[in-house]
Amino acid sequence: MNKKSESPALSCRKDHELGLDTDITRRDFIGGTCVGAGAVLLSMGSPGLSRAGVEGFPPPSIKLGPDWTGPGGTGEYSTSNGNTHEVLNLAHDLRNGNFEESLPSAIDTGESHDLVVVGGGFAGFGAALALQREFEGQKNCLVLDNHAMYGGEAKHNEFIVDGYQIYGPQGSSSFSVLRNNPTFHSVWHDLGLPTEFDHVPLSGTSKQIRFSLDPYAAMRLPDRASIGYFFDGADSGRQWVIDPHLNGFRDTPLSAPLQQELHDAFAHRRKPKHPEPSEQWLDGMTYREFLVNELGFSQAAFEILDYSYASDSSTASGDICSAYYAYLVDAPGTRVLPGQSDWGGDERDYLMFPAGNAGIIRHFVRSLVPAAFPPDATFEDVVIGPTNTAALDMAGNSTRIRLSSTVLKIEHDGIPEKAGHVYITYYRNGNLERVRAKAVVVATPGHVAKHVIRDLPGEIQAAYQEFHHAPQLVINVALTNWRFMETLGISAVRWFDGFGWWAALRQPMSTGGSLTSP
Ligand SMILES: Cc1cc2nc3c(=O)[nH]c(=O)nc-3n(C[C@H](O)[C@H](O)[C@H](O)COP(=O)(O)OP(=O)(O)OC[C@H]3O[C@@H](n4cnc5c(N)ncnc54)[C@H](O)[C@@H]3O)c2cc1C
């Protein structure tokens, strides 16, 4: 809207009609996004038309600059602080087909690998590790990733704040030890990761404050932390209620039926209507449908509980994600199946390494490329020490990790059913390069895979078009004004209006070295 061409009054009225003069909350944003997506789908004639519509949508032609990337802090992640402008510009070029004409001129590196893995996150490194475990390091593997640093979602940022070195996850941050899962233990053991953990004892306060061991679990499992609920409504006025779940939310300004619903949900007191609930059955509905249709919760209760769930579904809302996923993360109300010991329940630990799940992925890298870390590296050295990046892509390694390499095209050498090899073309340092492999594992998000795999069977290509994807923004904020929490005797805060809804201090893990701060 060009405001210069309109009277200020008209402009203000339009802003008001569009809701642009009001503060936006996360609920508004997610709700608005869902309504938008629903409206688009309803106006479409058929899935075929819908695909044509999506593909015909003009892609943005803007080239992003360094202001998109923003400050990267210090250390080896400083040039890889999320999807940087370089990464995004190349991804947009890939989607828009801007490389098509130049792809045939790619330089053949002459390399031939048993396996090429596209994507250096958990899935990609998991595939590389599986190959090396199965063939005891006798096969060679190349991992290609488009970022300047490995890890995918499991990367961290490093900052110096008020003289303290602190670490913030870029995405994936908390984990659980699946005590009864043999596959988990076998991989975890091979990676050299511990299963018992010490945490820094609480000091500097005389109050009995419960601390969660990760930032999110207490949203779903309120016993894990001392939680202050902050209400600021027109009727309630400003008030704090500490640990309202301990007395059935009775001290909150919520209505009595809503108090009862929250109590039921956090205590998992309601049973579904279905006589034989199963994992598959849960996967056939959203978390919202499960709460409202099966357990009889109100929409108002769902909207409060959804925040607890969204925290562990990577901020996707419970009216999009499946009830099965909610069950896996032990969301309120979901303990409806027998035998949850692997996944949920009060026994499960929710833990966080000092730098989030980058700590785990770095152990994958040490296992795949031992020279990436000193031979005598301690757990803490691997988690926060420097990576010998020169070792990652050395000839002779059974696994090589090649960074800043955006894969553009994967195609069979001939007819897919008969081809003995696959060619992988990628962009690196201003050049197009091509390698050969006996097999490829594509461990990128599907919205990338559908563009790079040229021989993808039609039905899979069609299925990919049915998926929606949306961006998520993770910002590391150094919270320096937290002392009010100690004054109130709490370690976490839940609020209902304005930006965000939750802040928590966690008890940091001791890693056996000098690092004791989060
Ligand atoms: C914000 C957020 C928070 C999360 N928090 C948690 C958590 O606390 N605990 C938890 O267990 N899980 C969490 N998850 C989920 C977890 O991060 C993912 O399940 C997991 O990291 C996915 O791993 P992946 O290897 O499949 O994908 P990714 O980690 O995304 O790795 C894929 C890699 O492929 C690269 N790639 C893409 N296109 C190309 C290309 N053309 N060429 C080369 N490389 C390419 C990508 O850039 C990326 O590096 C979170 C996810 C998000 C988004």
The ligand as an SDF file (V2000), in Angstrom:
LIG
                    3D

 53 58  0  0  0  0  0  0  0  0999 V2000
   13.5080  -24.7040   15.6530 C   0  0  0  0  0  0  0  0  0  0  0  0
   13.6500  -26.1840   15.8700 C   0  0  0  0  0  0  0  0  0  0  0  0
   13.8560  -26.6830   17.1520 C   0  0  0  0  0  0  0  0  0  0  0  0
   13.9890  -28.0520   17.3540 C   0  0  0  0  0  0  0  0  0  0  0  0
   14.2280  -28.5160   18.6220 N   0  0  0  0  0  0  0  0  0  0  0  0
   14.4470  -29.8350   18.8090 C   0  0  0  0  0  0  0  0  0  0  0  0
   14.8290  -30.3330   20.0960 C   0  0  0  0  0  0  0  0  0  0  0  0
   14.9560  -29.5610   21.0550 O   0  0  0  0  0  0  0  0  0  0  0  0
   15.0720  -31.6600   20.2240 N   0  0  0  0  0  0  0  0  0  0  0  0
   14.9450  -32.5210   19.1580 C   0  0  0  0  0  0  0  0  0  0  0  0
   15.1830  -33.7280   19.3310 O   0  0  0  0  0  0  0  0  0  0  0  0
   14.5870  -32.0740   17.9340 N   0  0  0  0  0  0  0  0  0  0  0  0
   14.3500  -30.7610   17.7450 C   0  0  0  0  0  0  0  0  0  0  0  0
   14.0160  -30.2980   16.5050 N   0  0  0  0  0  0  0  0  0  0  0  0
   13.8840  -31.2610   15.4280 C   0  0  0  0  0  0  0  0  0  0  0  0
   15.2720  -31.6610   14.9320 C   0  0  0  0  0  0  0  0  0  0  0  0
   16.0570  -30.5020   14.7820 O   0  0  0  0  0  0  0  0  0  0  0  0
   15.1510  -32.3340   13.5940 C   0  0  0  0  0  0  0  0  0  0  0  0
   14.2990  -33.4420   13.6900 O   0  0  0  0  0  0  0  0  0  0  0  0
   16.5010  -32.8180   13.0870 C   0  0  0  0  0  0  0  0  0  0  0  0
   17.5430  -31.9330   13.3740 O   0  0  0  0  0  0  0  0  0  0  0  0
   16.3510  -32.9910   11.6000 C   0  0  0  0  0  0  0  0  0  0  0  0
   17.5450  -33.5160   11.0900 O   0  0  0  0  0  0  0  0  0  0  0  0
   17.6940  -33.7370    9.5360 P   0  0  0  0  0  0  0  0  0  0  0  0
   19.0510  -34.2710    9.3010 O   0  0  0  0  0  0  0  0  0  0  0  0
   16.5310  -34.4870    9.0170 O   0  0  0  0  0  0  0  0  0  0  0  0
   17.5310  -32.2880    8.8760 O   0  0  0  0  0  0  0  0  0  0  0  0
   18.4590  -31.0100    9.0300 P   0  0  0  0  0  0  0  0  0  0  0  0
   19.0550  -30.9280   10.3670 O   0  0  0  0  0  0  0  0  0  0  0  0
   17.6350  -29.8780    8.5300 O   0  0  0  0  0  0  0  0  0  0  0  0
   19.6510  -31.2940    8.0000 O   0  0  0  0  0  0  0  0  0  0  0  0
   19.4780  -31.1910    6.6090 C   0  0  0  0  0  0  0  0  0  0  0  0
   20.7060  -30.5070    6.0470 C   0  0  0  0  0  0  0  0  0  0  0  0
   20.6120  -30.5240    4.6230 O   0  0  0  0  0  0  0  0  0  0  0  0
   21.0360  -29.2610    4.1630 C   0  0  0  0  0  0  0  0  0  0  0  0
   20.5840  -29.0200    2.7950 N   0  0  0  0  0  0  0  0  0  0  0  0
   19.3870  -28.5470    2.3860 C   0  0  0  0  0  0  0  0  0  0  0  0
   19.3910  -28.4280    1.0520 N   0  0  0  0  0  0  0  0  0  0  0  0
   20.6040  -28.8370    0.6070 C   0  0  0  0  0  0  0  0  0  0  0  0
   21.1990  -28.9370   -0.6780 C   0  0  0  0  0  0  0  0  0  0  0  0
   20.5320  -28.6130   -1.7770 N   0  0  0  0  0  0  0  0  0  0  0  0
   22.4700  -29.3760   -0.7530 N   0  0  0  0  0  0  0  0  0  0  0  0
   23.1670  -29.7250    0.3560 C   0  0  0  0  0  0  0  0  0  0  0  0
   22.6400  -29.6500    1.5950 N   0  0  0  0  0  0  0  0  0  0  0  0
   21.3750  -29.2140    1.7160 C   0  0  0  0  0  0  0  0  0  0  0  0
   20.3880  -28.3350    5.1800 C   0  0  0  0  0  0  0  0  0  0  0  0
   20.8560  -27.0240    5.1080 O   0  0  0  0  0  0  0  0  0  0  0  0
   20.7870  -29.0400    6.4560 C   0  0  0  0  0  0  0  0  0  0  0  0
   22.0920  -28.6880    6.8410 O   0  0  0  0  0  0  0  0  0  0  0  0
   13.8880  -28.9330   16.2700 C   0  0  0  0  0  0  0  0  0  0  0  0
   13.6770  -28.4360   14.9780 C   0  0  0  0  0  0  0  0  0  0  0  0
   13.5610  -27.0800   14.7780 C   0  0  0  0  0  0  0  0  0  0  0  0
   13.3450  -26.5710   13.3780 C   0  0  0  0  0  0  0  0  0  0  0  0
  1  2  1  0
  2  3  1  0
  2 52  2  0
  3  4  2  0
  4  5  1  0
  4 50  1  0
  5  6  2  0
  6  7  1  0
  6 13  1  0
  7  8  2  0
  7  9  1  0
  9 10  1  0
 10 11  2  0
 10 12  1  0
 12 13  2  0
 13 14  1  0
 14 15  1  0
 14 50  1  0
 15 16  1  0
 16 17  1  0
 16 18  1  0
 18 19  1  0
 18 20  1  0
 20 21  1  0
 20 22  1  0
 22 23  1  0
 23 24  1  0
 24 25  2  0
 24 26  1  0
 24 27  1  0
 27 28  1  0
 28 29  2  0
 28 30  1  0
 28 31  1  0
 31 32  1  0
 32 33  1  0
 33 34  1  0
 33 48  1  0
 34 35  1  0
 35 36  1  0
 35 46  1  0
 36 37  1  0
 36 45  1  0
 37 38  2  0
 38 39  1  0
 39 40  1  0
 39 45  2  0
 40 41  1  0
 40 42  2  0
 42 43  1  0
 43 44  2  0
 44 45  1  0
 46 47  1  0
 46 48  1  0
 48 49  1  0
 50 51  2  0
 51 52  1  0
 52 53  1  0
M  END
$$$$
